[in-house]
Amino acid sequence: MTKSTTGVRVRTESGPRCRWCRRVLPEQKGAGRKRVFCSQACRQWDWVGRQRARELKLSEDELVVARQEIDSLYDDLYVLACAVDDTERELKAGRPTVTSLKEAMEWILDAARPLRDRTLTPSGQHE
């Protein structure tokens, strides 16, 4: 766990990440060029993305994301915000019980897991 710039502790996984999907790359042993992608599919999608960016004249800092992806992300963020609000309200209400703290923690974790496991995929790519 590491303390972020906002003061919140966040889990960090060490090591380089795939340039496309951001998964942590497996440790590389031996000589050779450092891995940049976790799979051939990620390498291909990165290439396709760069080609499309050139066609659309997008800069390195611009990104095109499908409305459905953004809507789904906002939905998951809303659920997490509700879980945090409920937990804060529970803590401010008085002396929470061990059971209520456990339920609150489970609620927050259930709301956070979809965000932790999310990968943004290009249009037309199905996992």
C-alpha angles and dihedrals in degrees: 000000000000132000111245126214089265091058093250119127113241132186114246127192113206126230138052120312133222109268091226110036099019094229115148109264119234116256111275118225125196134010127319143080116326115255116253100176132043093218144007088253091059090048090052095047090049090053092048090049093052091048092051091047090055091049091051092041092236120167123233090263097051125090135187114213127177115252090236091057092051093045091051091048091050090049092054091046090051091053090050092048090052091050091051092046092049091049093048090049090050092051094047092048093075138271106357118209124237088251093052091047090050091050091048092050091049090049092052093045092048089051094046100047096074089054093046092050097042122118121182110231130198119251111278095022113115123189 
